[in-house]
Structures are given as structure tokens and as C-alpha cells.
Amino acid sequence: MIPKKSKEDNVAKRIELNVDGKAHSIDADPDMPLLYALRDDLGLKNPKFGCGLAQCGACTVLVDGQPVRSCVTPVDSLGAGKITTMGGLVKDGQPHKVLAAFIEEQVPQCGYCMNGWVMTTVSLLETTPKPTDAQIEEALTGLKCRCATHVSIMRAVKRAAMA
Amino acid sequence: MNTHPNRRHFLGGAGALTVSVLMPGHVAQAATNGLEKRPPLDPRKLASYVSIQADGSAVAYFGKMDMGQGTDVGVAQMVAEELDLPAERVLVLAGDSGTSLNQGGASGSTGVSHGGATLRNAAAEARFVMLEMASKQLGVPVEDLTTANGVISSKSTPAKKVSYGELIGGRWFDTEVEWNGQIGNNLSMKTRAKLKDPKDYKVYGTSAPRRDVAYKLMGTGDFVTDIKVPGMLHARMIMPPVAGSVPTAVDEASIKDIPGAKVVWEKAFLGVVAPKEWDAIKAMRQLQVTWSEVKPPFPEQKDIYDHIRNAKVVKSGGEGKMLKEPEKVEEAFKQAARIIEATYEWPFQTHASMGPACAVVDYQPNGTTTLWTGSQKPHFAGDGVATILGIKPESVHAIWVAGPGSYGRNDAGDAAAYAAIFSKATGKPVRYQGMRNEGTGWGPKAPASVHKVRAGLDKDNNIIAWHFHSKSFDRLNVSSNESKPEDLLGGQMLGATPKPGNVYGTPAESYVFPVKQQTWETIAPLLDAVSPLRSSHLRDPLGPEIHFANESFIDEVAFATGKDPVEMRLALVGDPRDRDLIKAAADKAGWQRRTEARKQRNGDLAIGQGIAYSQRNGTRVAVIAEVEVDMKTGKVRGKKFTVSHDCGVVINPRLLTQGIEGNVCQALSRATHEEVKFSKENVTSVDWETYPILDFTERPVEVDVVLINRQNLPPTGAGEGSMRPVAAAIANAIYDATGVRMRQAPFTPDRLKAGMA
């Protein structure tokens, strides 16, 4: 349960964000999770509200290359951090190799969880280009896929690692 | 068999990816290019089912939708087959009450078997009509005409030809069809054409690619959560801390510091709205509410199965020749030399879709009200919004947009009703999305159940009498059809009284016993209205639990009589297709004959293999599970699943295979993890910590699928059949590994350890 707030907490503050290579400036409650800045203020569609509790990964973005759960990250805590959303993995209409692998493997059913799997895989392959199965499991454990496409996800991660 | 993706429209030159990123709105726009204004939807008009665009491609108007298994692609292939078009030249527009008839929405795995079959008939009729048109235009008898790739040509003079686009592209068919008078799943129309001979199939059996994958990954299309309407407010519900309590006082001043936040309160309906989403969430958390004191409505969780056993029976039913003469069944048991019986228990389970449901409603009292919904039944959800708002159903335009997961009657319909109530109360378009606790805790539940199975054996161990009996809550406290206020939480909060369906179900298999009885009893809900434990349909409703019991018990009888589980099933099934199916799974998995638990060990790991099989509306699936049980921790890992699958003709082997993989993994999750927890006051499974599901590290290493293609038989649906036998196969594998018989799900480490103690 979130503690009750006092009135002064609802005062908006000017906050600068660097998202998918673009600078943005918004007025927001500094405690507001980044997710709402991305979705509500910037109108970006990829990060999803899944749980608001950092338990599922549907809201995952990269901040300076690291996967972050935007649903619990205060919007004022990012400083000059470079934020990348799943949509930011598309350059000139061409998807990043991880997105391409997930598309080729036709991974998503409902597709609502994909930010967690894709963004975490992008981060994994940056540091570990040829991961073992155990390294893939270590990176992806805890993420949720309710349609249970886990077998397809593993195929896609391996495909991306070979690309 | 082609199990590789169709890459023709995927991989461009030099390895560059060129993918279709059309979003649904663009698809809709593309579909009306070159077409005059659409005539009113009427099931007696061919134009309501199919049209030809100016470029000669076809559009099928599908009154069901795909929830991510590729149903729309299968339907496109069925339509393409009858029109002699490649699959990619058929666009399927789904789930919009403005473009498609109400074919019942996603329902009971009927997307292909019913919805697709109707559109296939329409496609055949369209081809029939175009052949007649071409005959006149070319001066060639119909018998001399042939179709290929959207072109009609003369067999004797191939130079005489005309394309579909030239014949009717951009215009609507003006053809009356014979409609069967039904709306929903059974909506059907007859065609004058002879359907294509299965030996001539070109599009069936190919793996056309999914159409929604790229936009879902690249963010180029909308989910329902992405819909924004000018002037829209965000809404959140305030749910009661104790189920059954209602707000008695609301301190609106407690949220007055939040910009634009307002309370919407009528009877038991209480929520907040604000222009910014985060502000709506803050208001939800900050609002001070006084709730009525009520008696806690639920039993202790540990007592739930005793509650079911002891509860008064509301309704009973079943299958069997002696349903009205149960005493004759008992006489047969009296003849038995030996009776074996066992009881199995299955918990409440919940949809817990990936995101809580969302809907947007723009209420226009004097015009068209628009609903954007992720519901599996948008036409019906639109009707529900109309009744909630007190307006005519035809004044609601329901638009399906991909939602955050759907496996049946989840929280999506409730979201639509909430958004409607908020929109009417505020006079603004309103977007409602639930919080996690609403998606997991307040969504409809698959009901908990108790199943008792008895077999009477003669002195030679032949089964002479068989009785399967279930006792449970009604499978439909709220209907899966979302058109009535009493079936929607918002409607119940405003006073609508639920009318339980009082129905249940029986096992589906072809076992032949001299006396075979399958019965059920339903009991009253624990709380009549606004209950977080109200029951409704979750993927393969009742299938996992009923067949967990039935198929576990077959194994119990096999081992009690010194028989091998596969041989016993082969001897008992009465349908040759089921025999082929079971053999196919056993052969592929390398089934090892056994007449008792083998208890194989690899260090601390006990290793076992188990089989189960079941039918579902003509589809049949056999599963052989291979599990590891950690004897120290009691943890079960489903390592490998071999699935033989017969759903008639196979339309798209790759998508079918992937759908089966998903079902197996979701079924593994339900069998090993999922149990809705509750206190006497409320459901306490409210997030992923309190309602754990399968983790990536627990996924099967392999799902090996054997598709049995019955080219000459109609497709009977594949959305859910492979969910059904998995839990039983796992339970039977656990027994083979450990000698412990699981009779209560889920198969958690605690239950395993209790069994091994």
C-alpha cells in the first residue's frame, strides 16, 4: 500500500527526459512512475502497465542499456539517463536483431508482455553476445508471459544470439 | 510438413527485414479502399461476409477474433482456399460491430470450426457468383471456367479471362444468401457452390504467417490500452476490502488536492476519474471511504473442499444411458468383485491476464456511443454497454482492439461496463484500466471442484461399471456472454441480480464400459453478487480438472489391475481415431511399458513418464509428460511433452504447433502452480507473488508435437483441446517417478512432500 500523500506532493515539477534519442520536457509529479510519463505524456505505446509492482516486466525500458521497470521508477530519478523503449529499437523502419528474431519466431500471442522479454534480451546480448541456456534463464527469470509462449521465447533469444 | 515460417512477405533483399506493420486502423482503411459505402450488415446478404477489393484481393468480415493464436490467419486460409487466392490476398477484419456480424466472438475454440466455416461458405458463394458473372461477360459456359490466383479463365480458350477485381472489385456483392436464422457461434449461411474437394487443397496445410506480430512488437499498432479520445478521462475503481461490503460514506475532500479528480459513486459502484492517469491512481489510493460491516462471506481456504462436499445441491445432470435410473448403476457395482474409487480436488483458478482489463467508452446519448474493448466478445460487450447505459444496442459501435491477454471470460467485459458507467456519469469519454489486484483478484474464476470416480471390476479385472461424478460451483455464475448487466460487476454493483447458469460438464473420451455413468452436481455461489469468486469460463472450461480426475483414475485402475496405462487406454477407447492418436503419442515419446510406478532416479531427481488423453468437441489430444521430481524439495519440473493432436484437417501446421506449445505451458502452469488463495473476507491472490505462474526457468525443454492431419474431415478447433489432458499426464508422470498419487492440484512442493512422507 502506498502511504497517503500530503498536498505538496501533488505539485508538478519540470522534468527533462531523453527517450529513444529525443529530448522531452514534461511537467509532472516527481514521484510519478516513468511509465506514465512515457505512455500518458509522451504517447508512447510500447511500455505496458502489467502490475505496477515490478513483478512482471511488461513496462520494461532500458536506461543506459540496463533493463528498468518503469512502473516503479520515479520519473524524477533518471537524471540524464538515456531511456530506450521497445519502439526505439526500430531504426529507419528496421527492427533491432532481437525484435527481428521475435518477429520471425512469431513469439507473441497477446503480445502484452513483450517489452520485458525483448528489452531484457537486448541488454543480455550486449554484455553476453553468445549466452548459454543457463545465462539466458538467469537473465529472463521472473518475467511473466501469461499466454505461456516460453518455448517460442527461448527459440527467439537463441535466434537473436546467432544473428 | 512445413514447419518453417512463410518468408515470402517477410524477408526482403539482402537480408533486410521488410515487415508488415499495418495497425488495425490502417487495415480497416485499406479494406474500404475502392469500395462504396458499406450496405447495412445483414446476415442474408453475401456482402456482410465477404467483399472483393479493387485490386482483386478479398476481405472477410469475421464476427469472432483472434486472441493471439492466429485464428484470423486460419480463417484467411479457409476463405483463400475457396476463392483460389493465395492466403496473403485475403484480409480478415475481425471483431468490429460496424463491419462484421455477431458470430459469437472468441468462444469454445469455434473460431475456425464455426466462424471460419461460415466465411468459407461465403467465399465459395462469392466464387460461384463471380463464375456466373464471368460466364456472361466472356460468353463461356460456367462448366468451361476455372479459377486460379484471382483470375477466371476458359479451360478451352485460356486467352478468355477476367480477374475478380475487373468483375466486381470495389463493389459490394448484391447477392442474397440463405441464413440459418442464428446469431452467435451458430450463425451460418448456405452456399449454392460445391465446396472444394480436399484433394485439391492448396492453401490448407501451409503455414501462412501471423499478421499481428510485427505491430505488437514494434509499437506501430494499438492495444486497447493505447486508445486515446480527445477530452478523455482516466478512471479507476475502488473495490471493497471485504467482499460484499458497500461504501457508506465517501470523503470527496480527501482527493481535492489532485488536479481534476472526481468521485463517481452510485450504490455499490465507487470509482474516481481524473484527466491524467497517474492522478486517477493517486485519487484511488487517497480517497477516504467508509465501508459497511458485513459477515465475511467465504469459508477458510483449507475447508473449501469440505464446503463443496457438504453443500446443498442446487442442480444435477450428466451423461449416460441410466441417468434417470441411478439404481441400475448401483446394481452393476453390486455385481462387481472389486470396486476401486478415488477423489480428486481442483482449486479456484484465475485468468490473471498479463494486464488488467481496459476499455474506453465515449457515451453519446443522442448519437453513436463507441466502445473500444479487448473483450473476447465485442458484439456482446457492446450490447452489455447498451443495457448498462439504457440505450438501444444498435446505437453502440463496439470495436475490438487487442487486449492484455484473453483466455475466456476474464475482466474485459467488466471493464467495458465500468467505462460506460463512468462515461455516462461524467459526460466525457472515459478510459478505465484495472489495477493488478483487479485483474488477478476480481476477475471471474474457474470454479473449485471435487470429483469422485468409481470403477467396478469383475473377477478377471475387467471394468464392468464406471461412474464419474463432479460436485462444484456452477460453471457460469456469470455468463461468458457479456450482454447483460447481471453478468457484469458494474451491473451487479448497480443492483442487477445474477442469474446463475447452474450447469457443469462431464469427461469427453470414447472409453467403452458395459455400464458408464457421468454425473454432476452444482452448489450455490459463496457470495451472490459482486463476488471475486464468481465463476465463469477460463480456457478449456472444466477441461483440466475433469480430465485430471478421469485420466488419473484410468491410471489408478491400470496399476491396480496390473496393466500398462497405454495398453489399457488402447483397449478401452471405442473410436479408431483415438486409438491412432494414443499410439502416435506413445510411439513418438518412446513409451516404456510398465505395470507399476518405475521410480527411476538420477541422484535426487525422480524421473517419470505419464500419459493422458481426452476429446473436445471432436478434437482429440494425447499427451505424454516427462517430469523430474526433486525428492529433496518436492519440486516438479515438466521436462518434455509429446503431444499427438487430431483436430480434423490441419489448416496451418506452424500456428497449430505454436498454439499447442502455449497451451501445454499454460496447462503446466495451472497444474503445478495455480491456486487462488482467499481469506474469509476476500480473495488474497492479487498479484504475481500471491498467484504465481510458470517461470521461464520452469518451461519444458521440449514440446514435441505430432499433428495427425485428417484431410477429409472438417476442422474441429484447436484453441483449447491441448490444454485439457496435460494436468493428468503430469500427475501420472509424478506417480511413475515417485509412486505418489496426486489427487489435489496444483502439484506444489508441499503436496509432493506430504505425499512422499
Boltz contact constraints between the chains, C-beta under 6 A:
constraints:
  - contact:
      token1: [A, 2]
      token2: [B, 285]
      max_distance: 6.0
  - contact:
      token1: [A, 7]
      token2: [B, 257]
      max_distance: 6.0
  - contact:
      token1: [A, 10]
      token2: [B, 257]
      max_distance: 6.0
  - contact:
      token1: [A, 10]
      token2: [B, 258]
      max_distance: 6.0
  - contact:
      token1: [A, 32]
      token2: [B, 278]
      max_distance: 6.0
  - contact:
      token1: [A, 36]
      token2: [B, 277]
      max_distance: 6.0
  - contact:
      token1: [A, 36]
      token2: [B, 278]
      max_distance: 6.0
  - contact:
      token1: [A, 40]
      token2: [B, 277]
      max_distance: 6.0
  - contact:
      token1: [A, 45]
      token2: [B, 219]
      max_distance: 6.0
  - contact:
      token1: [A, 45]
      token2: [B, 226]
      max_distance: 6.0
  - contact:
      token1: [A, 46]
      token2: [B, 219]
      max_distance: 6.0
  - contact:
      token1: [A, 48]
      token2: [B, 355]
      max_distance: 6.0
  - contact:
      token1: [A, 49]
      token2: [B, 355]
      max_distance: 6.0
  - contact:
      token1: [A, 50]
      token2: [B, 354]
      max_distance: 6.0
  - contact:
      token1: [A, 50]
      token2: [B, 355]
      max_distance: 6.0
  - contact:
      token1: [A, 51]
      token2: [B, 436]
      max_distance: 6.0
  - contact:
      token1: [A, 51]
      token2: [B, 687]
      max_distance: 6.0
  - contact:
      token1: [A, 52]
      token2: [B, 436]
      max_distance: 6.0
  - contact:
      token1: [A, 53]
      token2: [B, 687]
      max_distance: 6.0
  - contact:
      token1: [A, 55]
      token2: [B, 687]
      max_distance: 6.0
  - contact:
      token1: [A, 55]
      token2: [B, 688]
      max_distance: 6.0
  - contact:
      token1: [A, 56]
      token2: [B, 688]
      max_distance: 6.0
  - contact:
      token1: [A, 87]
      token2: [B, 219]
      max_distance: 6.0
  - contact:
      token1: [A, 90]
      token2: [B, 218]
      max_distance: 6.0
  - contact:
      token1: [A, 95]
      token2: [B, 17]
      max_distance: 6.0
  - contact:
      token1: [A, 99]
      token2: [B, 217]
      max_distance: 6.0
  - contact:
      token1: [A, 100]
      token2: [B, 17]
      max_distance: 6.0
  - contact:
      token1: [A, 102]
      token2: [B, 217]
      max_distance: 6.0
  - contact:
      token1: [A, 103]
      token2: [B, 19]
      max_distance: 6.0
  - contact:
      token1: [A, 103]
      token2: [B, 213]
      max_distance: 6.0
  - contact:
      token1: [A, 103]
      token2: [B, 214]
      max_distance: 6.0
  - contact:
      token1: [A, 103]
      token2: [B, 217]
      max_distance: 6.0
  - contact:
      token1: [A, 106]
      token2: [B, 210]
      max_distance: 6.0
  - contact:
      token1: [A, 106]
      token2: [B, 213]
      max_distance: 6.0
  - contact:
      token1: [A, 108]
      token2: [B, 213]
      max_distance: 6.0
  - contact:
      token1: [A, 108]
      token2: [B, 216]
      max_distance: 6.0
  - contact:
      token1: [A, 109]
      token2: [B, 68]
      max_distance: 6.0
  - contact:
      token1: [A, 109]
      token2: [B, 662]
      max_distance: 6.0
  - contact:
      token1: [A, 110]
      token2: [B, 68]
      max_distance: 6.0
  - contact:
      token1: [A, 110]
      token2: [B, 405]
      max_distance: 6.0
  - contact:
      token1: [A, 111]
      token2: [B, 216]
      max_distance: 6.0
  - contact:
      token1: [A, 112]
      token2: [B, 354]
      max_distance: 6.0
  - contact:
      token1: [A, 112]
      token2: [B, 355]
      max_distance: 6.0
  - contact:
      token1: [A, 112]
      token2: [B, 404]
      max_distance: 6.0
  - contact:
      token1: [A, 112]
      token2: [B, 405]
      max_distance: 6.0
  - contact:
      token1: [A, 113]
      token2: [B, 354]
      max_distance: 6.0
  - contact:
      token1: [A, 114]
      token2: [B, 217]
      max_distance: 6.0
  - contact:
      token1: [A, 137]
      token2: [B, 697]
      max_distance: 6.0
  - contact:
      token1: [A, 140]
      token2: [B, 696]
      max_distance: 6.0
  - contact:
      token1: [A, 141]
      token2: [B, 695]
      max_distance: 6.0
  - contact:
      token1: [A, 141]
      token2: [B, 696]
      max_distance: 6.0
  - contact:
      token1: [A, 141]
      token2: [B, 697]
      max_distance: 6.0
  - contact:
      token1: [A, 144]
      token2: [B, 688]
      max_distance: 6.0
  - contact:
      token1: [A, 146]
      token2: [B, 353]
      max_distance: 6.0
  - contact:
      token1: [A, 146]
      token2: [B, 354]
      max_distance: 6.0
  - contact:
      token1: [A, 146]
      token2: [B, 405]
      max_distance: 6.0
  - contact:
      token1: [A, 147]
      token2: [B, 68]
      max_distance: 6.0
  - contact:
      token1: [A, 147]
      token2: [B, 662]
      max_distance: 6.0
  - contact:
      token1: [A, 148]
      token2: [B, 662]
      max_distance: 6.0
  - contact:
      token1: [A, 148]
      token2: [B, 665]
      max_distance: 6.0
  - contact:
      token1: [A, 148]
      token2: [B, 666]
      max_distance: 6.0
  - contact:
      token1: [A, 149]
      token2: [B, 662]
      max_distance: 6.0
  - contact:
      token1: [A, 150]
      token2: [B, 665]
      max_distance: 6.0
  - contact:
      token1: [A, 150]
      token2: [B, 696]
      max_distance: 6.0
  - contact:
      token1: [A, 150]
      token2: [B, 699]
      max_distance: 6.0
  - contact:
      token1: [A, 151]
      token2: [B, 661]
      max_distance: 6.0
  - contact:
      token1: [A, 151]
      token2: [B, 703]
      max_distance: 6.0
